[in-house]
Amino acid sequence: MQLPEFIVTQQSDNGFKLTFTLQPQDPCFAGHFEQLPVLAGVIQVGWVFDFAEQILQQRFDFLGLASNKFLQLVRPPVSLQLAVQYQREHGRLKFVYRLPSGVCSRGAINVQERA
């Protein structure tokens, strides 16, 4: 899945925050669902992984989900903030997606750095 256009608002060696806006016609909503577009959880998790590789300039192997909570539906048009923290010592990407109304999802992905 193609990443949306985004703006990095904060960055360090092991984490970042970014913002982006989604519209109903964006490909991430195709087929999920026609009359009630919702950003699927699997896309949210995939984006965390892809954003982390791009922004942290590190390749990862996906080892599984450590924990995930989807607290609010993400429906377009919407502005989202994503915060990701790479916990190298635990092999984990922790993330939080926020809507203007508050946290919509959070969790962690177990990863291993590629050589």
Backbone as ProteinMPNN parsed JSONL, in Angstrom:
{"seq_chain_A": "MQLPEFIVTQQSDNGFKLTFTLQPQDPCFAGHFEQLPVLAGVIQVGWVFDFAEQILQQRFDFLGLASNKFLQLVRPPVSLQLAVQYQREHGRLKFVYRLPSGVCSRGAINVQERA", "coords_chain_A": {"N_chain_A": [[0.852, -1.187, 0.0], [0.553, 2.169, -0.859], [2.165, 4.884, 0.754], [0.611, 7.677, 2.373], [0.881, 11.208, 1.516], [2.938, 13.064, 3.693], [3.959, 14.991, 6.596], [6.799, 15.327, 8.47], [6.934, 16.063, 11.811], [8.463, 15.882, 14.027], [11.568, 14.401, 14.906], [13.915, 11.885, 15.847], [16.784, 9.815, 16.599], [15.568, 7.416, 17.223], [12.844, 7.611, 16.819], [9.776, 9.259, 15.723], [7.377, 11.796, 14.809], [4.573, 12.386, 12.791], [2.317, 13.97, 10.474], [-0.655, 13.646, 8.525], [-3.186, 13.878, 5.949], [-6.253, 12.417, 5.029], [-8.455, 11.617, 2.363], [-11.772, 10.753, 1.146], [-11.525, 9.522, -1.409], [-9.011, 8.395, -1.446], [-6.702, 5.687, -2.054], [-6.405, 3.934, 0.131], [-8.882, 3.503, 1.224], [-10.324, 1.998, -0.53], [-12.657, -0.466, -1.144], [-13.248, -0.84, 1.531], [-15.19, 0.593, 3.447], [-17.667, 0.56, 0.847], [-19.938, 2.365, 1.155], [-19.374, 3.403, 3.617], [-16.576, 4.487, 4.298], [-13.676, 3.307, 5.944], [-10.59, 3.374, 7.64], [-8.665, 0.629, 7.523], [-7.424, -1.537, 10.108], [-5.234, -3.174, 9.485], [-3.986, -1.714, 7.49], [-3.193, 0.536, 8.933], [-1.282, -0.598, 10.673], [0.54, -1.607, 8.79], [1.406, 0.8, 7.639], [2.795, 1.959, 9.818], [5.042, 0.282, 9.968], [6.146, 0.703, 7.36], [6.525, 3.535, 7.314], [8.375, 3.714, 9.416], [10.609, 2.312, 8.391], [11.262, 4.003, 6.241], [11.642, 6.633, 7.395], [13.355, 6.252, 9.608], [15.382, 5.117, 8.29], [16.066, 2.39, 8.196], [16.042, -1.083, 7.673], [13.631, -3.577, 8.346], [12.619, -6.785, 9.589], [9.455, -8.162, 9.836], [8.087, -9.439, 12.729], [5.78, -9.924, 14.076], [2.737, -8.961, 15.847], [2.756, -7.193, 18.855], [0.969, -5.948, 20.589], [-2.178, -4.441, 20.106], [-4.593, -1.897, 19.886], [-7.597, -0.767, 18.697], [-9.35, 1.999, 18.863], [-11.095, 3.985, 17.944], [-13.055, 4.563, 15.021], [-11.526, 5.411, 11.937], [-12.391, 7.73, 9.747], [-12.811, 9.271, 6.586], [-13.212, 12.755, 5.507], [-10.057, 13.235, 7.086], [-7.615, 14.306, 9.459], [-4.627, 12.99, 10.603], [-2.344, 12.157, 13.229], [0.695, 10.511, 13.671], [2.72, 8.837, 15.925], [5.782, 7.259, 16.426], [7.893, 5.085, 18.148], [10.963, 3.6, 18.265], [11.991, 0.896, 19.957], [14.798, -0.314, 20.339], [16.213, -2.13, 22.028], [14.231, -3.894, 22.754], [13.316, -4.778, 20.378], [11.093, -3.575, 19.054], [8.499, -1.65, 17.583], [6.74, 0.896, 18.78], [3.589, 2.473, 18.602], [1.283, 5.246, 18.122], [-1.709, 6.426, 16.901], [-3.362, 9.452, 16.36], [-6.406, 11.204, 16.305], [-8.025, 14.425, 15.839], [-9.833, 14.342, 17.944], [-8.696, 12.636, 19.801], [-6.85, 9.653, 20.863], [-6.864, 7.123, 18.433], [-5.861, 4.654, 17.734], [-3.421, 2.307, 18.955], [-0.355, 0.575, 19.625], [2.055, -2.106, 19.228], [4.72, -3.379, 17.269], [6.568, -6.249, 16.738], [9.88, -6.442, 15.697], [12.836, -7.119, 13.738], [16.066, -5.97, 13.089], [17.382, -5.745, 9.835], [20.41, -6.85, 8.328]], "CA_chain_A": [[0.0, 0.0, 0.0], [1.298, 3.417, -0.97], [2.055, 5.78, 1.898], [0.046, 8.988, 2.058], [1.803, 12.329, 1.674], [3.018, 13.342, 5.113], [4.917, 15.978, 7.084], [7.448, 14.936, 9.721], [6.889, 17.197, 12.734], [9.484, 15.655, 15.053], [12.354, 13.219, 14.576], [15.135, 11.589, 16.596], [17.402, 8.576, 16.114], [14.739, 6.238, 17.483], [11.422, 7.868, 16.759], [9.302, 10.382, 14.93], [5.959, 12.133, 14.734], [4.218, 12.938, 11.492], [0.901, 14.233, 10.254], [-1.138, 13.499, 7.156], [-4.627, 14.033, 5.769], [-6.841, 11.413, 4.14], [-9.718, 11.971, 1.716], [-12.544, 9.541, 0.818], [-11.095, 8.897, -2.662], [-7.669, 7.816, -1.317], [-6.689, 4.23, -2.277], [-6.467, 3.168, 1.382], [-10.285, 3.238, 1.567], [-10.94, 1.18, -1.575], [-13.184, -1.76, -0.722], [-13.387, -0.959, 2.997], [-16.343, -0.023, 2.803], [-18.121, 1.474, -0.198], [-20.82, 3.419, 1.667], [-18.881, 3.872, 4.912], [-15.126, 4.243, 4.265], [-12.988, 3.187, 7.229], [-9.195, 2.99, 7.483], [-8.505, -0.699, 8.12], [-6.338, -1.71, 11.069], [-4.069, -3.763, 8.828], [-3.301, -0.623, 6.8], [-2.542, 1.345, 9.958], [-0.089, -1.328, 11.119], [1.481, -1.613, 7.668], [1.999, 2.131, 7.506], [3.793, 2.133, 10.883], [6.229, -0.456, 9.517], [6.717, 1.366, 6.187], [7.027, 4.845, 7.726], [9.578, 3.51, 10.239], [11.739, 1.99, 7.508], [11.622, 5.174, 5.445], [12.1, 7.778, 8.176], [14.505, 5.851, 10.426], [16.368, 4.594, 7.34], [16.448, 1.076, 8.713], [15.22, -2.179, 7.152], [13.163, -4.461, 9.407], [11.812, -7.979, 9.353], [8.241, -8.18, 10.653], [8.038, -10.653, 13.545], [4.442, -10.105, 14.631], [2.153, -7.874, 16.628], [2.892, -7.365, 20.302], [-0.32, -5.541, 21.141], [-2.83, -3.416, 19.299], [-5.934, -1.488, 20.289], [-8.237, 0.143, 17.765], [-10.288, 2.606, 19.793], [-12.062, 4.804, 17.214], [-13.012, 4.424, 13.575], [-10.881, 6.491, 11.197], [-13.237, 7.963, 8.572], [-12.413, 10.485, 5.871], [-11.869, 13.325, 5.497], [-9.505, 13.232, 8.438], [-6.195, 14.58, 9.682], [-4.086, 12.064, 11.596], [-0.966, 12.266, 13.696], [1.27, 9.217, 14.026], [3.965, 8.866, 16.694], [6.412, 5.942, 16.457], [9.106, 4.991, 18.954], [11.661, 2.328, 18.052], [12.663, 0.383, 21.159], [15.793, -1.239, 19.784], [16.545, -3.182, 22.994], [13.116, -4.853, 22.811], [12.926, -5.143, 19.017], [9.675, -3.218, 19.002], [8.038, -0.339, 17.131], [5.514, 1.299, 19.48], [2.937, 3.527, 17.835], [0.0, 5.834, 18.515], [-2.387, 7.283, 15.93], [-4.28, 10.373, 17.028], [-7.354, 12.075, 15.607], [-8.21, 15.638, 16.635], [-10.63, 14.011, 19.135], [-7.95, 11.792, 20.725], [-6.202, 8.442, 20.361], [-7.759, 6.205, 17.722], [-5.269, 3.317, 17.82], [-2.07, 2.24, 19.511], [0.106, -0.798, 19.701], [3.482, -2.378, 19.055], [5.074, -4.386, 16.276], [7.869, -6.867, 16.978], [10.703, -6.383, 14.486], [14.256, -7.421, 13.826], [16.821, -5.21, 12.098], [18.087, -6.488, 8.777], [21.81, -6.425, 8.165]], "C_chain_A": [[0.888, 1.236, 0.0], [1.084, 4.272, 0.277], [1.404, 7.089, 1.473], [1.143, 10.055, 2.134], [1.774, 12.753, 3.132], [4.04, 14.439, 5.391], [5.476, 15.46, 8.398], [7.5, 16.168, 10.619], [7.932, 17.086, 13.843], [10.239, 14.392, 14.689], [13.581, 13.134, 15.468], [15.72, 10.306, 16.008], [16.483, 7.364, 16.256], [13.237, 6.521, 17.457], [11.074, 9.074, 15.919], [7.815, 10.602, 15.168], [5.731, 12.712, 13.358], [2.724, 13.169, 11.434], [0.578, 14.01, 8.784], [-2.657, 13.599, 7.142], [-5.104, 13.004, 4.756], [-8.192, 11.89, 3.645], [-10.449, 10.687, 1.317], [-12.066, 8.807, -0.436], [-9.699, 8.274, -2.573], [-7.724, 6.29, -1.43], [-6.813, 3.396, -1.001], [-7.896, 2.826, 1.799], [-10.983, 2.324, 0.563], [-11.375, -0.175, -1.016], [-13.437, -1.902, 0.766], [-14.065, 0.278, 3.57], [-16.94, 0.999, 1.854], [-18.958, 2.634, 0.331], [-20.334, 4.031, 2.983], [-17.368, 3.629, 4.977], [-14.5, 4.309, 5.654], [-11.545, 2.767, 6.938], [-8.963, 1.685, 8.247], [-7.307, -0.742, 9.069], [-5.084, -2.264, 10.428], [-3.292, -2.697, 8.046], [-2.568, 0.252, 7.804], [-1.238, 0.68, 10.421], [0.968, -1.346, 10.013], [2.161, -0.274, 7.48], [3.042, 2.391, 8.585], [5.112, 1.502, 10.435], [6.923, 0.293, 8.375], [7.264, 2.756, 6.512], [8.326, 4.694, 8.523], [10.779, 3.192, 9.362], [12.206, 3.226, 6.745], [12.26, 6.273, 6.3], [13.324, 7.441, 9.018], [15.645, 5.297, 9.58], [16.983, 3.284, 7.835], [15.518, 0.043, 8.105], [14.891, -3.122, 8.307], [12.549, -5.721, 8.824], [10.65, -7.913, 10.333], [8.183, -9.498, 11.4], [6.668, -10.901, 14.168], [3.985, -8.892, 15.407], [2.298, -8.174, 18.107], [1.575, -7.035, 20.995], [-0.887, -4.459, 20.241], [-4.23, -3.167, 19.829], [-6.436, -0.488, 19.259], [-9.443, 0.72, 18.492], [-11.384, 3.437, 19.128], [-11.941, 4.502, 15.73], [-12.313, 5.644, 12.974], [-11.624, 6.623, 9.88], [-12.846, 9.269, 7.913], [-13.572, 11.486, 5.764], [-11.361, 13.458, 6.93], [-8.028, 13.615, 8.414], [-5.74, 13.672, 10.814], [-2.674, 12.466, 11.988], [-0.518, 10.855, 14.065], [2.569, 9.458, 14.764], [4.496, 7.441, 16.767], [7.698, 6.038, 17.259], [9.715, 3.612, 18.717], [12.418, 1.97, 19.314], [13.613, -0.724, 20.718], [16.072, -2.408, 20.738], [15.464, -4.244, 23.124], [12.698, -5.335, 21.427], [11.474, -4.814, 18.741], [9.486, -1.798, 18.463], [6.723, -0.044, 17.851], [4.907, 2.467, 18.721], [1.632, 3.994, 18.467], [-0.487, 6.688, 17.352], [-3.363, 8.155, 16.707], [-5.135, 11.123, 16.003], [-7.417, 13.382, 16.392], [-8.978, 15.368, 17.94], [-9.908, 13.101, 20.128], [-7.368, 10.564, 20.051], [-7.225, 7.565, 19.647], [-7.187, 4.796, 17.67], [-3.861, 3.422, 18.386], [-1.654, 0.786, 19.57], [1.606, -0.9, 19.534], [3.647, -3.504, 18.057], [6.442, -4.926, 16.647], [8.629, -6.927, 15.662], [12.123, -6.823, 14.798], [14.958, -6.625, 12.737], [17.446, -6.155, 11.091], [19.497, -5.959, 8.667], [21.992, -5.629, 6.891]], "O_chain_A": [[1.848, 1.329, 0.764], [-0.03, 4.373, 0.79], [1.613, 7.559, 0.355], [2.195, 9.837, 2.735], [0.707, 12.798, 3.745], [4.87, 14.77, 4.544], [4.724, 15.184, 9.333], [8.049, 17.199, 10.23], [8.246, 18.069, 14.514], [9.644, 13.421, 14.222], [14.205, 14.141, 15.803], [15.201, 9.778, 15.025], [16.602, 6.398, 15.501], [12.449, 5.755, 18.013], [11.947, 9.813, 15.463], [7.102, 9.725, 15.655], [6.572, 13.433, 12.82], [1.963, 12.633, 12.241], [1.434, 14.169, 7.914], [-3.323, 13.433, 8.164], [-4.441, 12.752, 3.75], [-8.972, 12.485, 4.389], [-9.817, 9.641, 1.166], [-12.192, 7.585, -0.514], [-9.244, 7.675, -3.548], [-8.676, 5.667, -0.96], [-7.282, 2.259, -1.056], [-8.1, 1.951, 2.641], [-12.123, 1.918, 0.79], [-10.562, -0.93, -0.484], [-13.806, -2.983, 1.224], [-13.33, 1.013, 4.23], [-16.737, 2.198, 2.041], [-18.698, 3.785, -0.023], [-20.839, 5.07, 3.407], [-16.919, 2.684, 5.626], [-14.753, 5.232, 6.429], [-11.304, 1.907, 6.09], [-9.057, 1.651, 9.474], [-6.305, -0.062, 8.851], [-3.978, -1.865, 10.791], [-2.067, -2.773, 7.951], [-1.437, 0.666, 7.552], [-0.21, 1.347, 10.542], [2.151, -1.126, 10.275], [3.356, -0.215, 7.194], [4.079, 2.987, 8.297], [6.169, 2.128, 10.52], [8.136, 0.496, 8.411], [8.341, 3.122, 6.043], [9.269, 5.46, 8.324], [11.858, 3.747, 9.569], [13.407, 3.465, 6.619], [13.321, 6.786, 5.946], [14.238, 8.258, 9.132], [16.737, 5.038, 10.086], [18.199, 3.1, 7.885], [14.311, 0.276, 8.029], [15.747, -3.431, 9.136], [12.027, -5.72, 7.709], [10.841, -7.64, 11.518], [8.225, -10.563, 10.784], [6.424, -11.97, 14.726], [4.73, -7.931, 15.6], [1.998, -9.279, 18.557], [1.129, -7.764, 21.88], [-0.144, -3.654, 19.68], [-4.958, -4.099, 20.174], [-5.779, 0.516, 18.982], [-10.435, 0.027, 18.714], [-12.476, 3.58, 19.678], [-10.85, 4.218, 15.237], [-12.489, 6.767, 13.445], [-11.519, 5.764, 9.004], [-12.579, 10.261, 8.593], [-14.741, 11.126, 5.908], [-12.119, 13.751, 7.855], [-7.297, 13.291, 7.478], [-6.389, 13.593, 11.857], [-1.92, 13.032, 11.197], [-1.262, 10.101, 14.692], [3.429, 10.198, 14.288], [3.762, 6.519, 17.124], [8.493, 6.96, 17.072], [9.067, 2.589, 18.939], [13.369, 2.652, 19.696], [13.269, -1.906, 20.727], [16.158, -3.555, 20.298], [15.739, -5.364, 23.553], [11.828, -6.198, 21.305], [10.714, -5.654, 18.259], [10.21, -0.874, 18.833], [5.704, -0.671, 17.56], [5.625, 3.35, 18.251], [0.976, 3.274, 19.22], [0.231, 7.566, 16.873], [-4.088, 7.683, 17.582], [-4.642, 11.604, 14.982], [-6.907, 13.442, 17.511], [-8.795, 16.083, 18.926], [-10.45, 12.818, 21.196], [-7.387, 10.444, 18.826], [-8.306, 7.295, 20.171], [-7.946, 3.832, 17.571], [-3.207, 4.462, 18.31], [-2.49, -0.118, 19.566], [2.334, 0.082, 19.679], [2.851, -4.441, 17.996], [7.379, -4.155, 16.85], [8.111, -7.395, 14.648], [12.543, -6.889, 15.953], [14.505, -6.602, 11.592], [17.966, -7.215, 11.44], [19.753, -4.774, 8.884], [23.102, -5.191, 6.589]]}, "name": "protein", "num_of_chains": 1, "seq": "MQLPEFIVTQQSDNGFKLTFTLQPQDPCFAGHFEQLPVLAGVIQVGWVFDFAEQILQQRFDFLGLASNKFLQLVRPPVSLQLAVQYQREHGRLKFVYRLPSGVCSRGAINVQERA"}
